[in-house]
Amino acid sequence: MTDRMQFLIVMVVAAIFVGWIGWRGFEVISLNQKLRDNETIANYPYQHRVLRVEGRTAVMSALHSYQRSAREALATLHPELRLASDGDRSWQRAERDLAHVQALAGSIILSSPGISRIRWELDSNWYHLTAMQHQRAGSH
């Protein structure tokens, strides 16, 4: 095989790979646009989003996991709840709203062609950015 032929094969493989990466990026962008188009999801204080697509699985951001409880997530999202007692109806309403929005986000993504499964991943970056914003607000 000549050097020219090897070069051509490498370029074709690289072009296919770059095209695939570009398509996956476009897929994530279009899935996230579907979420933003939904009024309930768009108006919720935390924006659930697709982080990446792995085969037929959409990996989506979440506020809670085994690392962080829903209660901790809600206290971060709604600081006013920190002062409320455990039995307060505002906790129940906040938990119900979070569950509803997360389920709605998942169902919208599952209705998309090529997606058959959702895997939720803790949005630790959101917690980090939120903590930085609180620090900055506290220092002023």
ChimeraX attribute file (.defattr): number of C-alpha atoms within 10 A of each C-alpha:
attribute: neighborCount
match mode: 1-to-1
recipient: residues
	/A:1	5
	/A:2	7
	/A:3	8
	/A:4	9
	/A:5	10
	/A:6	11
	/A:7	10
	/A:8	12
	/A:9	12
	/A:10	12
	/A:11	12
	/A:12	12
	/A:13	11
	/A:14	12
	/A:15	12
	/A:16	12
	/A:17	12
	/A:18	12
	/A:19	12
	/A:20	12
	/A:21	12
	/A:22	11
	/A:23	12
	/A:24	16
	/A:25	15
	/A:26	12
	/A:27	16
	/A:28	18
	/A:29	15
	/A:30	14
	/A:31	22
	/A:32	20
	/A:33	13
	/A:34	17
	/A:35	21
	/A:36	17
	/A:37	11
	/A:38	13
	/A:39	9
	/A:40	14
	/A:41	20
	/A:42	15
	/A:43	11
	/A:44	12
	/A:45	10
	/A:46	16
	/A:47	19
	/A:48	22
	/A:49	26
	/A:50	26
	/A:51	18
	/A:52	17
	/A:53	20
	/A:54	13
	/A:55	11
	/A:56	13
	/A:57	16
	/A:58	24
	/A:59	18
	/A:60	22
	/A:61	22
	/A:62	22
	/A:63	26
	/A:64	18
	/A:65	13
	/A:66	7
	/A:67	9
	/A:68	12
	/A:69	12
	/A:70	18
	/A:71	17
	/A:72	13
	/A:73	18
	/A:74	19
	/A:75	17
	/A:76	16
	/A:77	16
	/A:78	13
	/A:79	11
	/A:80	11
	/A:81	17
	/A:82	14
	/A:83	9
	/A:84	13
	/A:85	10
	/A:86	12
	/A:87	8
	/A:88	11
	/A:89	11
	/A:90	14
	/A:91	19
	/A:92	12
	/A:93	11
	/A:94	18
	/A:95	15
	/A:96	12
	/A:97	14
	/A:98	20
	/A:99	13
	/A:100	14
	/A:101	19
	/A:102	21
	/A:103	12
	/A:104	16
	/A:105	23
	/A:106	21
	/A:107	13
	/A:108	14
	/A:109	24
	/A:110	18
	/A:111	10
	/A:112	12
	/A:113	8
	/A:114	14
	/A:115	15
	/A:116	13
	/A:117	16
	/A:118	18
	/A:119	14
	/A:120	19
	/A:121	15
	/A:122	16
	/A:123	17
	/A:124	15
	/A:125	10
	/A:126	15
	/A:127	15
	/A:128	10
	/A:129	11
	/A:130	14
	/A:131	13
	/A:132	12
	/A:133	12
	/A:134	10
	/A:135	11
	/A:136	10
	/A:137	9
	/A:138	8
	/A:139	7
	/A:140	5
